[in-house]
Amino acid sequence: MRMRHKKHEQERLLACSPVLIRSEEKERLLADPQSFFPAPAPLHLEIGCGKGQFACKMASAHPECNFIAMERVSNVLCNAAENGMTRLNGHNPDNLRFMTANATDLCELLPPSSVERIYLNFSDPWPKAKHERRRLTAAPFLSLYRAIVVPGGLLQFKTDNEGLFDFSLSQFESMGLPLLFLTRDLHRCPSDSPFVTGNQTTEYEDKFTAAGMPIHMAVVRLKDEVSHGE
Ligand SMILES: C[S@@+](CC[C@H](N)C(=O)[O-])C[C@H]1O[C@@H](n2cnc3c(N)ncnc32)[C@H](O)[C@@H]1O
């Protein structure tokens, strides 16, 4: 049964080839991420894309950028890639690629100074203190993000989880990352900041917002405009 499920997943992924970066293509990705797109453009990366709603909406709203949506769980990524194919077949710009990958491997997947912006949306909260290091905003992950972003590169983080948000702010501070934007209620925030007006929602965000829960957002600069040789 399990084998049949896997085979079915492989067939589904094959049908998504135009929007996929396959695990066999990791070396090419590390050498030249822009080679996966029709034209080079500022590269944005979503980590933990789930079913891909946010990445699809962002890629359509920003044809001037290229996007990679990364997800650790392969059958979830399969759903995201299928949504990406539907989007592509709807004559949207060909600027979005999907890959199954774990954020822990980022530095083996993307070259230094290759990503303009990283998005973390409703990352797993890992509430137990003993699992703190698994949170995608824990300092060791922030160091990985710093290694792959361009000078001036940003991290945009959204969550419904206040505990994870407070933890994340403390990690940003401990790493000395300047906070560019913060709200604890994104959908009732009167700001005309582009982080608010340009917000695209995720599947989880729609669900939590419909349940009346406030959405927290923070944006930090991961690396100074002037590189210090990192
Ligand atoms: C709670 S879901 C949120 C999905 C989507 N971002 C949304 O907002 O609707 C978190 C997603 O992150 C993925 N994820 C968790 N840890 C990851 C990691 N280390 N690398 C890549 N993806 C990860 C999970 O598999 C899951 O699909």
The ligand as an SDF file (V2000), in Angstrom:
LIG
                    3D

 27 29  0  0  0  0  0  0  0  0999 V2000
    2.2860   24.8570   10.0150 C   0  0  0  0  0  0  0  0  0  0  0  0
    2.6970   24.5400    8.3690 S   0  0  0  0  0  0  0  0  0  0  0  0
    2.3900   26.1110    7.5310 C   0  0  0  0  0  0  0  0  0  0  0  0
    2.2350   25.9620    6.0430 C   0  0  0  0  0  0  0  0  0  0  0  0
    2.1320   27.2770    5.2400 C   0  0  0  0  0  0  0  0  0  0  0  0
    3.3660   28.0330    5.3600 N   0  0  0  0  0  0  0  0  0  0  0  0
    0.9540   28.1060    5.6710 C   0  0  0  0  0  0  0  0  0  0  0  0
    1.1870   29.1410    6.3230 O   0  0  0  0  0  0  0  0  0  0  0  0
   -0.1780   27.7730    5.3400 O   0  0  0  0  0  0  0  0  0  0  0  0
    4.4950   24.5120    8.4580 C   0  0  0  0  0  0  0  0  0  0  0  0
    5.1230   23.8390    7.2400 C   0  0  0  0  0  0  0  0  0  0  0  0
    6.5380   23.9610    7.3450 O   0  0  0  0  0  0  0  0  0  0  0  0
    7.1340   22.7350    6.9660 C   0  0  0  0  0  0  0  0  0  0  0  0
    8.4500   22.6470    7.6130 N   0  0  0  0  0  0  0  0  0  0  0  0
    8.6750   22.4960    8.9330 C   0  0  0  0  0  0  0  0  0  0  0  0
   10.0010   22.4430    9.1900 N   0  0  0  0  0  0  0  0  0  0  0  0
   10.6300   22.5530    7.9970 C   0  0  0  0  0  0  0  0  0  0  0  0
   11.9890   22.5590    7.6030 C   0  0  0  0  0  0  0  0  0  0  0  0
   12.9710   22.4040    8.5180 N   0  0  0  0  0  0  0  0  0  0  0  0
   12.2910   22.7140    6.2960 N   0  0  0  0  0  0  0  0  0  0  0  0
   11.3110   22.8580    5.3720 C   0  0  0  0  0  0  0  0  0  0  0  0
    9.9850   22.8490    5.6840 N   0  0  0  0  0  0  0  0  0  0  0  0
    9.6440   22.7020    6.9800 C   0  0  0  0  0  0  0  0  0  0  0  0
    6.1560   21.6900    7.4600 C   0  0  0  0  0  0  0  0  0  0  0  0
    6.3090   20.4440    6.8050 O   0  0  0  0  0  0  0  0  0  0  0  0
    4.8100   22.3450    7.1800 C   0  0  0  0  0  0  0  0  0  0  0  0
    4.3150   22.0250    5.8950 O   0  0  0  0  0  0  0  0  0  0  0  0
  1  2  1  0
  2  3  1  0
  2 10  1  0
  3  4  1  0
  4  5  1  0
  5  6  1  0
  5  7  1  0
  7  8  2  0
  7  9  1  0
 10 11  1  0
 11 12  1  0
 11 26  1  0
 12 13  1  0
 13 14  1  0
 13 24  1  0
 14 15  1  0
 14 23  1  0
 15 16  2  0
 16 17  1  0
 17 18  1  0
 17 23  2  0
 18 19  1  0
 18 20  2  0
 20 21  1  0
 21 22  2  0
 22 23  1  0
 24 25  1  0
 24 26  1  0
 26 27  1  0
M  CHG  2   2   1   9  -1
M  END
$$$$
